[in-house]
């Protein structure tokens, strides 16, 4: 079976990080796999994968277990093993330049200082992969970024978080059905 897309949720493994802003990628792929009745398979301490067919596309959904800063070390070998160019990889990541709840899809660009994206660019040898960026807001001061992204969403943000996870799941479904180029118009309009 040929894989059409590698869907990568970025985050950090372990209960300590499970509900943090930096783990929105894990939250979205967990919800997606659950909705489509997929099963996670752990591969040593490198990554978890769930293979499923959705909307006519064969998807390999991945959660790197290498910690955020080394995400590319888990993802690049999977892309190569499945014969996928970077343009067939989509990373779901947190974005502090967007308000909590906003979801935006784009192809390529810089890392924007995001260590998980930097690792993917480095190990894939290209920045030309898709990013589904999920807003976590910019409610932090100078020197507080790391503490902020590794903190959980506030009680006031829970409804926005639920809506954002749902938007993320629907975005993956649209990409599986129509491809990212067409899906991007609907995703970014919301």
C-alpha positions in Angstrom: 0.0 0.0 0.0 1.5 3.3 -1.0 1.4 6.1 1.6 0.1 9.4 0.3 0.8 11.6 3.3 2.9 11.5 6.4 0.9 13.4 9.0 3.2 14.4 11.9 1.9 15.7 15.2 4.7 17.6 17.0 5.0 17.4 20.7 6.9 16.0 23.7 6.2 12.5 25.0 5.1 11.8 28.6 2.3 12.9 30.9 4.3 15.9 32.1 3.9 17.5 28.7 0.5 16.0 27.6 -1.7 19.1 28.1 0.9 21.8 27.3 0.6 24.3 24.5 3.7 22.8 22.8 1.8 19.5 22.5 -1.1 20.7 20.3 0.2 18.6 17.5 -0.1 15.4 19.6 -3.6 16.5 20.7 -4.8 16.9 17.1 -3.4 13.6 15.8 -4.7 11.7 18.9 -8.2 13.0 18.2 -7.9 12.3 14.5 -6.7 8.7 15.1 -9.4 8.1 17.7 -12.2 9.4 15.3 -11.1 7.2 12.5 -10.6 4.2 14.8 -6.9 3.9 14.2 -4.5 2.1 16.4 -1.2 3.5 17.6 1.9 1.3 17.4 5.0 2.2 19.4 8.3 1.7 17.5 11.0 1.5 20.2 11.5 5.0 21.7 11.5 6.7 18.2 7.9 7.2 17.3 4.3 6.0 17.4 2.5 5.5 14.1 -1.1 4.8 13.0 -1.7 3.8 9.4 -5.2 4.4 8.0 -7.1 5.1 4.9 -9.2 8.3 5.0 -10.9 10.1 2.1 -9.2 7.9 -0.5 -5.7 8.6 0.9 -3.4 6.2 2.7 -2.1 8.2 5.7 0.7 7.4 8.1 0.1 9.4 11.2 3.2 9.9 13.4 4.0 11.1 16.9 7.8 11.5 17.3 9.0 10.3 20.7 12.4 12.0 20.3 11.2 15.2 22.0 10.4 18.3 20.1 13.9 19.5 19.3 14.8 16.2 17.6 11.6 15.5 15.8 13.3 15.4 12.4 15.4 12.4 13.6 12.2 10.3 13.8 10.3 11.8 10.8 13.0 11.9 8.1 13.6 8.1 8.1 9.9 7.4 7.9 9.5 9.8 4.9 12.4 8.1 3.1 11.2 4.6 3.9 7.7 5.5 2.5 9.2 7.2 -0.6 7.7 10.5 0.3 9.0 13.9 -0.8 8.8 16.7 1.8 5.8 18.1 0.0 3.9 14.9 1.2 4.7 15.6 4.8 2.5 17.7 7.0 3.6 18.8 10.5 1.0 20.0 13.0 2.5 22.5 15.3 1.9 25.3 17.8 2.1 28.9 16.6 2.3 31.7 19.2 1.8 34.4 16.5 -1.8 33.3 16.1 -4.6 33.6 18.7 -5.7 30.5 20.5 -8.0 28.6 18.3 -6.8 29.7 14.9 -5.7 27.0 12.5 -3.7 27.9 9.3 -2.1 25.7 6.6 0.9 26.7 4.5 3.7 25.1 2.5 7.3 25.9 3.3 8.8 28.9 5.0 11.3 29.4 7.7 11.2 27.7 11.1 10.1 30.9 12.8 12.4 29.9 15.7 10.4 26.7 16.3 12.8 24.0 17.2 10.6 21.1 16.0 10.2 22.7 12.6 14.0 23.5 12.5 14.7 19.8 13.2 12.4 18.8 10.4 13.9 21.2 7.9 17.4 20.0 8.9 16.7 16.2 8.6 14.3 16.4 5.6 16.9 18.6 3.8 14.1 20.9 2.8 11.6 23.5 4.2 9.1 22.5 1.5 6.7 20.6 3.7 3.3 21.5 4.9 2.6 23.1 8.3 -0.8 23.1 10.0 -0.2 25.9 12.5 -2.4 25.9 15.6 -2.6 29.2 17.6 -1.5 29.3 21.2 -1.5 33.1 21.6 1.4 35.3 22.6 0.5 35.8 26.3 4.1 35.9 27.6 6.8 38.5 28.3 10.5 38.7 27.3 12.4 35.6 28.2 9.2 33.6 29.0 8.6 31.7 25.8 9.9 28.3 26.9 7.9 28.5 30.2 4.8 29.6 28.3 4.8 26.8 25.6 5.5 24.1 28.3 2.6 25.3 30.4 -1.0 23.9 30.0 -3.7 25.8 28.3 -5.6 27.9 30.8 -9.1 27.1 32.0 -10.4 30.1 30.0 -8.9 28.6 26.8 -10.4 25.1 27.1 -13.3 25.8 24.8 -11.1 27.4 22.2 -8.7 24.4 22.6 -11.5 21.9 21.9 -12.6 23.9 18.8 -9.0 24.1 17.5 -8.5 20.3 17.9 -11.7 19.8 16.0 -10.6 22.2 13.3 -7.3 20.4 13.1 -9.0 17.0 12.7 -11.2 18.4 10.0 -8.2 19.9 8.2 -6.5 16.5 8.1 -9.7 15.0 6.7 -9.9 17.7 4.0 -6.3 17.2 3.1 -6.9 13.4 2.8 -9.9 14.0 0.5 -8.8 16.9 -1.7 -5.0 17.3 -1.2 -3.4 20.2 0.7 -3.5 22.7 -2.1 -7.3 22.6 -2.5 -7.9 22.0 1.3 -5.9 25.1 2.2 -8.5 27.5 0.9 -11.2 26.1 3.2 -8.9 25.6 6.2 -7.5 29.1 6.0 -10.9 30.8 5.5 -12.3 29.5 8.8 
